[in-house]
Amino acid sequence: MQAFNFDQITPTVLHLECIKQSILKTFSSMIRETLTFLGTQANGQVSKTEGIVGIISIVGDIAWSLMLGLPKPTAITLVPKFAGFEIQYDSDDMGDIVGELANIVAGDLLARLDVIGVNASMSLPTVARGSDLELLLPDKLPSMRMGFSTAEGNFWLKIAIGQPYNHRHI
């Protein structure tokens, strides 16, 4: 059996631009201010933090796990701007809204990917919240981490890149 070459599915510059624009559009319209893109880091680790993360799988021509991470201070100030009302960090509403934010970003991303000929669909969101939160990925799974900054604080989006179903060797 031939080993799979992840270089065949690494996101292109065009894919990364779609991801970046999805975040910028979603959050700029939500908080009505300019975001600063802090850059992309290949296989970027996310330090343990207290925060909340919305996670969505994207599958089809690509296989990505999208993780939208908000440190606690950012979530406390940013999420109410999206919701339009105050939200307690430990409430179920906070989890629901962060899941919805990840859902909106993923939906916008799928529309942008469709325009460039990438066929994919997404899962329902999962949300993780905690102290010393650490998202563990398999050792050899490539990933990309993008950082963003707002007046409310920094946040990040991480994409873990898997093997699409149509590229699997059985």
C-alpha positions in Angstrom: 0.0 0.0 0.0 1.3 3.4 -1.0 1.7 6.0 1.7 -0.6 9.1 1.4 1.1 12.3 0.5 -0.4 15.2 2.4 1.2 17.6 0.0 -1.6 16.7 -2.4 -4.2 18.2 -0.1 -2.4 21.1 1.6 -4.5 24.2 1.3 -3.4 26.5 -1.6 -3.0 30.2 -1.3 -6.4 30.6 -2.8 -7.9 28.3 -0.1 -6.2 30.2 2.6 -7.5 33.5 1.2 -11.0 32.1 1.2 -10.6 31.2 4.9 -9.2 34.6 5.8 -11.9 36.5 3.9 -14.6 34.4 5.6 -13.4 35.4 9.0 -12.9 39.0 8.1 -16.4 39.3 6.5 -18.2 37.5 9.3 -16.5 39.3 12.2 -16.4 42.8 10.5 -20.1 42.7 9.9 -20.8 41.3 13.4 -18.8 43.9 15.4 -18.8 46.7 12.8 -15.1 47.4 13.1 -11.9 46.5 11.2 -10.1 43.3 12.1 -6.4 42.9 11.9 -5.1 39.7 10.3 -2.1 38.6 12.4 -0.8 36.0 10.0 -0.8 32.3 9.2 1.4 29.7 10.9 1.8 26.2 9.5 1.2 23.5 12.1 0.8 26.3 14.6 0.2 25.1 18.1 -2.4 26.8 20.3 -1.2 27.5 23.8 -3.3 26.1 26.6 -5.8 28.7 27.5 -9.1 29.4 29.2 -11.5 29.8 26.4 -14.2 28.5 24.1 -13.8 26.8 20.7 -16.4 26.1 18.0 -15.4 23.1 15.9 -16.9 22.1 12.5 -15.8 19.4 10.0 -15.7 20.2 6.3 -15.7 17.2 4.0 -15.9 16.5 0.2 -13.0 17.4 -2.1 -11.2 18.5 1.0 -11.3 17.2 4.6 -10.7 19.9 7.2 -11.5 20.4 10.8 -12.2 24.1 11.4 -11.6 25.3 15.0 -12.6 28.9 15.9 -11.0 29.8 19.2 -11.9 32.7 21.5 -9.9 33.2 24.7 -12.3 33.9 27.6 -11.7 37.7 27.7 -12.3 38.0 24.0 -15.5 35.8 24.2 -16.9 38.0 27.0 -16.6 41.2 25.0 -17.0 40.0 21.4 -19.9 37.5 21.6 -22.4 39.9 23.0 -21.8 42.2 20.1 -22.9 39.4 17.8 -25.8 38.4 20.0 -27.1 41.9 20.7 -27.4 41.2 24.4 -25.2 40.4 27.4 -24.2 36.8 27.8 -22.5 35.1 30.8 -19.4 33.3 29.8 -20.4 30.0 31.6 -24.0 30.0 30.1 -25.3 27.6 27.5 -26.0 30.7 25.4 -22.3 31.4 25.1 -21.7 27.9 23.7 -24.7 28.1 21.3 -23.5 31.5 20.0 -19.9 30.4 19.5 -21.1 27.3 17.7 -23.3 29.5 15.5 -20.3 31.8 14.8 -18.3 28.8 13.7 -21.3 27.7 11.6 -21.5 31.1 9.9 -17.8 31.2 9.1 -17.9 27.7 7.7 -21.0 28.5 5.6 -19.3 31.5 4.2 -16.2 29.5 3.6 -18.1 26.8 1.7 -19.7 29.4 -0.6 -16.2 30.9 -1.3 -14.8 27.4 -2.0 -17.7 26.5 -4.3 -16.8 29.6 -6.4 -13.3 28.2 -7.0 -14.6 24.7 -7.8 -14.2 23.0 -4.4 -17.2 20.8 -3.5 -17.7 20.3 0.2 -20.2 20.2 3.0 -20.0 20.8 6.7 -21.0 19.1 10.0 -23.0 20.6 12.8 -20.8 22.6 15.2 -19.3 21.2 18.4 -18.2 23.5 21.2 -15.5 23.0 23.8 -15.0 25.3 26.8 -12.6 25.1 29.7 -9.5 26.1 31.5 -6.1 24.8 30.2 -8.1 23.9 27.1 -5.8 22.0 24.7 -7.0 20.7 21.3 -4.9 17.6 20.5 -4.4 16.5 16.9 -2.7 13.3 15.6 1.1 13.8 15.3 1.4 13.9 11.6 -1.8 15.7 10.8 -0.9 19.0 9.0 -2.6 22.2 10.2 -2.7 25.9 9.7 -3.4 28.5 12.3 -4.6 32.1 11.5 -4.6 34.8 14.1 -6.9 37.9 14.2 -7.2 40.9 16.4 -10.0 43.3 17.3 -10.5 46.0 19.9 -12.2 43.2 21.9 -9.2 41.0 21.9 -7.4 38.4 19.8 -8.8 35.1 18.5 -7.7 32.4 16.1 -8.9 29.9 13.5 -7.1 26.6 13.1 -7.6 24.2 10.2 -6.5 20.6 10.6 -6.1 19.0 7.2 -7.2 15.4 6.8 -7.3 13.0 3.9 -10.4 13.5 1.7 -12.5 10.4 1.1 -11.8 10.4 -2.6 -8.0 10.3 -1.9 -8.0 7.4 0.5 -6.0 4.3 -0.4 -7.7 1.2 0.8 
